[in-house]
Amino acid sequence: MDNGIDFDEILNNYRSDPYGYVDIETIHTGRVHFKVQQDDDVLGPSGEWRHIPGTVLYELDRERNRKSIYSATNGTVSFLRDDLEGKFIDAGEKLITLRYPLKKREVIERILRTVLYPFHAPERAKYFFALDIQSRIEKFGQRSVTIKPGDELLTMSLMKRDIPVYYTGQPGIIHSVYFQPGVSIDQGEPLIGICETDKLPLIQKIIMRVKAEWEAD
């Protein structure tokens, strides 16, 4: 264990279950007709512009209108509510879970979200870095920018008003950015991941280990 971070345990957790999971829920009420079975492999959209739909997962029949629901990702059907075949169900009912192998980039991102300190969106809004922070990022790079509690970190664009957002968390560097400027972010979603300065070499160490040991690119 390094500085409170058990790298071996974190990596072993991903080695024992090296997959991501996507739950598929009904988009509205209707009668369900499955087009896949347990353990089937499915494909996501393809083509140069991803214009070719993926595998049909199920059809939803409502008022004699039948709508096909396609897979958005490659994967394998790991869970299927086949007991609901032909039944009328409500919107938001979980029908299918797709499992897919995690890539190095995805493993690294998930580990970082575990070990970094997150700063969450206080409201559903659009966010931008404060001018001073943005200037420092452009000049030095985000991982050279240190912030501390009380710093004006972001500008929140809400109801046609720009509201300053002040940082309230552990001091450290801006290691990861999870938002795109001008794109709405839900309340409670992480905006950035902060790394305490003395933990940066340890974070870099685990990233290098994943890159060296993880098979899926």
C-alpha positions, -999 to +999 in steps of 0.1 A: +000+000+000+014+034-010+002+065+009-032+050+016-037+036-020-036-001-023-026-005-060-025-043-059-060-045-045-073-020-071-057-039-100-068-073-087-104-061-086-102-053-123-083-085-132-110-106-115-138-087-134-122-070-164-156-059-178-179-029-181-216-033-179-244-014-197-280-018-185-307-015-211-341-002-200-374+003-218-377+038-233-415+039-229-444+016-220-452-012-244-452-050-251-417-064-252-404-089-278-368-099-274-345-104-304-315-117-285-308-145-260-286-149-230-249-150-239-255-137-275-228-114-288-241-081-301-226-052-322-229-015-318-232+010-347-207+008-375-198+025-407-177+056-413-204+078-397-217+051-374-248+052-396-253+014-397-274+004-367-262-022-342-278-055-333-316-053-325-319-061-288-357-060-285-389-045-300-414-025-281-450-027-293-474+001-283-507+008-299-498-013-329-466+007-335-435-015-331-401+001-325-368-016-327-341-009-300-305-013-312-274-020-292-251+011-288-220-010-281-203-042-288-207-068-261-223-099-248-258-104-232-250-112-196-285-106-182-319-110-198-354-107-184-368-133-207-397-138-182-411-105-196-413-117-232-446-106-247-457-087-216-468-051-213-443-032-191-437+003-179-410+027-190-376+024-172-379-014-167-344-031-168-345-057-196-309-065-206-273-061-193-245-060-219-210-069-208-179-057-227-141-060-221-126-029-206-098-012-225-066+002-209-080+038-212-112+028-195-094+010-167-072+040-161-102+064-161-121+042-136-091+039-113-085+076-114-121+083-104-115+060-074-083+076-062-087+113-072-107+138-051-138+148-072-154+182-073-191+179-082-214+201-102-235+221-077-264+225-102-274+212-136-257+238-158-230+246-183-195+251-169-164+269-179-131+273-161-126+307-145-105+330-167-075+329-144-076+291-142-081+288-179-052+311-186-029+290-163-040+258-180-033+271-214+001+284-203+014+256-181-010+226-187-038+215-163-015+192-143+007+221-134-022+241-120-026+239-082-058+250-065-069+254-029-101+259-010-116+294-018-101+297-052-125+308-080-124+276-101-154+277-125-181+298-140-215+282-139-239+293-167-274+289-153-306+306-165-287+330-186-266+341-156-229+335-151-222+325-115-187+320-100-180+287-084-154+285-056-134+254-049-143+236-016-121+205-013-086+192-008-058+213-022-040+198-051-035+198-089-061+195-116-054+160-128-085+151-147-113+171-163-146+154-169-167+182-185-167+199-218-171+237-217-206+248-226-221+213-224-248+208-197-237+187-167-262+171-143-261+181-106-238+159-086-217+148-116-179+151-111-164+181-130-127+176-122-105+152-103-080+167-079-047+149-070-028+159-039+007+170-050+025+143-030+003+116-046+011+125-082+041+101-086+019+073-071-009+080-096+016+080-125+030+047-112-004+029-114-011+043-148+022+029-161+014-005-145-020-006-162-004+003-196+022-024-191+000-052-178-034-047-193-040-068-225-069-050-242-059-018-259 
